């Protein structure tokens, strides 16, 4: 993904960590029996959406004092780790699948099995995603799947037409053809070589889950093939050079947003972040290429993040009420929209999909079109997954800058995965 780091990959901006009280709510401090500290990561759209949802909750629960904390993705995890170590974590907090196993294994999350949270409407894969070792450690806030975002206007300008389906082979041909027709400074695709989560689609298409029982399961040849694929596109100038990708890091600086490439990779809800930045075209939401055109067995539909409750909370009842409200109440669903991902139930999706021609409507339609075609949801990502995201991105950059080659990078990732997953 061209310059998009793990912080922005999931839709998170660069807001500084803060602790803010909603109007009429108390200030910071440890959780108490009559109040809740609620924390999440994200940028301004997420903050505004959550403030609106919590204001609605406060209207119904005037006796519960809410204190909110919000931060950018990396800052959030640094702070949460410190809070958890000191048994001062928020009562309710947003939990990423990238760190879910870490916190569950630390016994930092409350088991929500049997708690009065209505899960009946949730998509099955989302409802199951929050379970680790048979315990319900989080409630999925979104249905999420991989996607490509495509600007048909750029393709039409060079006399081409976007195909509905791609194999990885035909996608490479498209990217090279577009770059040749568009000329210097334009690329057929962003560089997704360092995107470990898109690599997972490639690995599953080629017959292997990335992890099994907390260990790396994908073979070196699959890793090497991926790194070679993207190096070939960079050499052909069909994907941007490493320095151009490294200068990115936000939706605003992506090749898609700058009009330099017609294709970007990411998670489905991100079309709502890209569309306001692309003024000249209605972005098309489509699948990631497959081993054969139209194959979706590498993709999956699941919760990428959750609402979890601290194991040390002093107000379990209010924490459970809040989570139930956030996933089921119409006011919360409308306020949050797609800022945290596509809503995890048909009822909620119908509630906010009244305008199918909007970016949100197209994201929802895409999820509902492919939900019966994707592969099975993988096991929860293992402890150490967050570190491996960074390792994978760095290795792709090293290849791009000529500091290593695909074979050596595949070996290095294997050794790093062994180290990280064994820690």
N, C-alpha and C positions, 0 to 999 in steps of 0.2 A: 504494500500500500504506500503510495508515494508520500514519504515523509510523515505518515500518520503513525504516531507512537502508540503504545498500549494505553496511554492516557486518553488520547483522542479516538482510538479505535472503538472504544465503547461509548463514545459520545460525551466525554468529559472535558470541560474547558479548563482554563488555568486560573480559576478564582482562588484567592488566598483563603486559607483556613480561618474560619471565624466561628464565634459562638454568638447566636443572635436569639433574642426572645421575640415571639410573636406578640402583637398588640395585646396587652392585658395579661401576658404570661410572665413567669418569674425569670430570674437570671440564671447563671450557670451554677455549677456545683454538682455533688454526687446525687444520684437518684434517691428519692424518698418515697414513703408509702403513699403520699398524696400527689406525686408528680411524676412526669416522664421526661427524660432526656432522649431526644430523637436525633439521629445523625445520618447523613448521607453524603455521597460524593457527586460531583457534577458541575456544570457551568450554569450560567444565568438562567437558561430556559428550565433547567431542572429545579433550581432554587425557587423560581416564581411559581412553578407548578406545585411543588411540595408545600410552599407557604399557603397557597390557596386551598389545597386539600386539608391541611392541618387546621386552617381557620374554620372550615366546615365541621371538622371533628370537634373543635373547641366549642362550637355553637351547641352541639348535642351533649357535650361532656364538660360543662362549665366548672365542675368541681375538680377537674384534672388539670394541673398546672403543666404546661408544655414548655420545654426549653429546647431550642434547635441548635445544631452544629452542622456546618457544611464546609466542604473543602474540595479542592481539586484531587484527582485520583491518587497520585503519589503521596501528596501531603496527608490525605485521609488515612492511608494505611500506616504511615509513620506514626501519626497521632494515636490511632486505634491500638497499635501494638503497645505503645507506652501506657495507654489507659488500661488495657487488658492486663498487662503485667502488674499494675498497681491496683487491680480490682476496682477500677474507676471507669469502666467502659459505659457508654450510654445504655439506656434501658432497651431501646429499639434502634437497630441500625441496619443500613443497607450493606449487604454482604455479597461480594462478587464470587462467582464460581471459581475464579482464579485463586482465591484464598480460602474458599469454603472448607476444604479438607483440613487446612492448617488450623483454623479456629475450632473446628469440631474436635480434632484430635487433642487440642489443648484443653478440652472440656470447658471452653469459654462460651458455648452456646447452650441455651436451654432446649431440652427436648420438648417439642410442641405436640407430640402424639397425644391425642385425646383431648386437646384443648379446644374450647368452643370457637373455632375458626371454620367458617363454612367453605369447604373445598369442593363442593358438589359441582360447581359450574366450571372449574378449572380444566383446561386441556389435560389429558391424561399424562402426557410426557412432562408437562410442567409440574403437575402435582407430585409425580414420582421423583423429579429432579432434586427435591429438597431432602431426600432420605440418604443417610449415611449409616451403614451397618444396622439398617432396620429402624433407625430413629429419625424422626422428622425434625431436622435441625434448622430448617428455613422454609419460608413460604414463597414460592415463585411469584414475582411481580409482573413478569412479562413472558410472552412466547417470542422466541428469537431464533433466527436462522441466518445463514450466510446469504449474501446477495452481491450482485454487481449493479452499479448505477451507470446508466448509459445516456449519452447526449446524442440523439439522432441528428440534430442540426449540424454538428461538426462533421458527421459522416456524410451527410447529404451535400455539404459544401464541397467535398472532394469527389462527388459523383458516385458515392457508395450508398449502401443500405445496410442497416443493422440486421443481422440474422436473428431469429428467435432463439436458436439453440447453437451451442458451440461444444465441440470436444476441445481438449487442451491443444491438440494438433491444429484444428481449424482456427482456434482463437489466436494462436501464434501467427498463423498465416494472415489473419485479419489485421493484427497489430502491425506486422511488417508492411503490409500493403498500404494501410492508412498512413503510416509514417512516411513512406516513399512518396505518396501522393500529396500529403500536406506540407512536406518540406522541413528544413532544419528548424529545430525548436519546438516541433510538435511530435507527439508520441502516440502510438496506438493503444497504450495502456499505462497506467501507473505501475510502479514496481512493487509487487506484492510478495517478492521473494523473501522478505524478512517477516512476513505475517504468519506466525505460527498457527493461528486459528484457521486461516485459509489453507495452509499446508495440511491441516487435519482432513479437509475434504479430499485433497489429492491422495493422501495415504489410504483413506477408506475406499476410494475408488480403485486403488491398486491393491486392495485385498487385506489391509492391516489396520487395526485400531492403533492409535499412537501409544496408548497405555493399556496395561492389563495388570490388575492387582497391584497398582502403585508403582509399576516398573515400566520402562520404555519397551514397547513391543514392536515398533516399526523398525525395519531393517535398514542397514546402511545404504543399500542400493536405491531404496525409495527416497531417502534423504538426499543422496547425491543426485538423483534424477531431477529432483525439485530445484536444487541449487543450480544445476546445469541449465535447466529450462530458462530460468530468469537471467542467468549470465548470457545465454545466447540472445535473448531479447535485448539486453543492454548493448551487446556488441553490434547487433543489427540496428541500433538506434531506434528500436521499436518501443523500448522502455527507457525512461530517463536515466542518465548517468548517476552514479552514486552521489556525487556532490550535489546535484539538483534535488535528489530525494532527501538527502540529509538536511537540506535547508528548509524543508517543509516541517510539518509538525502540528498542523491545525487544519481544520476544514477549509479555512480561508486560503491557505497556501497550497492546497492540494492541486495536482495537475488538472483535475476535473474542474475545480472552481476557477482556475486561472484560464480555462479554455484551451489548455495545451494537450489534453487527452480526452477522448470520448468515453473512457471506461475507468471506473474506480471500484475497488473491492471493499467490503465491510459487512456490517450487520444491518439487517433490513430496515430498522427504524431510522438509520442515518440518512435516508433519503429526505427526511424532514429537516435535517441540518444542511444538506447540500443544496436542496432546491432553491432556497432564498438567495443563494450565492450564484446560481446559474440563471441569468435573466432572460437568455435568448431561446430557451427550449424547455419543454416539459420532460423531465428525466424519466427514463424507463427503468423499472425495477425488474431485474431478471436473475436467473440462477447463475451460480458459478459454473464454469466449464466442467464437463465430466470426461471420463475416459472415452465414452462415446457421446455423440450429440444427444442431448436430452436426458442423459443419465443423472439421477439425483441421489443415487445410493450413498454417495459420500457425504451429502448434507444431512442435517438432522434438525429437529425442532425440539427445543427444551428451554428451560429457564436459564438465563445467563447470570441473573442476580436474584437476590432474595431479600425478604425482611426477616431478620433474626432477632432473638431476644437474648440479652445477656444472662448467663447462668447465675450472676450475682444480683440480678434486679430485685428490688424490694417491692415491686408492684406488678406482679405477674398478670393480675386480672386486667389492669388498664392497658398493659402492653399487648395482650391478646386482643382486647377490644379494638385497639388502634389498627393492628394488622388486618383484622377482619374488615374494618371500615375501609382501609386503603385498597383492598382488592375487590370489595363487593358493593360499596356504596356508590350510587350513580354520580353524586357530586364529586367524589374523589376520582372516579374514573374519568369524568369529563375534565377535571382540573389537570390531571397528570397526562392525559392524552397518550402520545407516543414518546414522551421525553425519557421514559425508562424502558422503552421497548414496546412491541405490539401487545396490547392487553391480552391476558392469558385465558380469556373465556370468550365464547361466541357471543354471549349476552353483552359483554363489555365492548367487544369489537363492533357489534351492531349499533351500540349507543353512540359511538364517535365516528362511524363511517357513513354518515348521512350524505357526505359530499364525496363521491367516488373519484372525482377529478382532482382532488387535492393530493398532495404528497402522502398524507396520512392514509387517505383512502386507497391509494395505489399500494402502499406497504401492506395494508390489511388484506387487500385482494390477493396479493402475491402469496402471503402466508396461507390463506385459505385454499389457494389453487394447488400448492405443492404439498400440503400437510399429509396427504395420503400417498405421496410418491417418494418421500425422503426415507433414508435409512433409519435404523433403530438408534435411539439416543444412547450415547456412550456412558460409561461409568463416570461418576464425579471426577473431575480433574484432581490429580494427586497433590499431596503436600509438596510444596516447592515449585508448583506450576508457574506462579508469578515470576520467579527467577528465570525459568526456562524461556519465557516470552522474551525477556531482555537478551538472553544468550543467543537465541535464534536470530533476532534482529541484528545483533552485532556481527554475527558470522556472515550474514548476507551482505552487510556493509563491507566487511573485510574482503569478501570476494570481489565486490564492485570496485573497491579501491586497489585491487591487485595485491593485497597483503596475504592472501591465501587462495586456494582453489577449491572447487566443489567437493572433490574427494577428501581433502584434508578437513574441510569444514564439516562434512558428514561424520568423520571420525571424531572430531573435536566435540561435536554436539553429543555424540554417543557417550563419550567419557564424562562430559559435563553433566549429562542427565543421570548417569550412574552416581556421580558424586552428590548431586542435589537431592535425588530421590532416596538416597541411602542415609542422608543426614538425620 
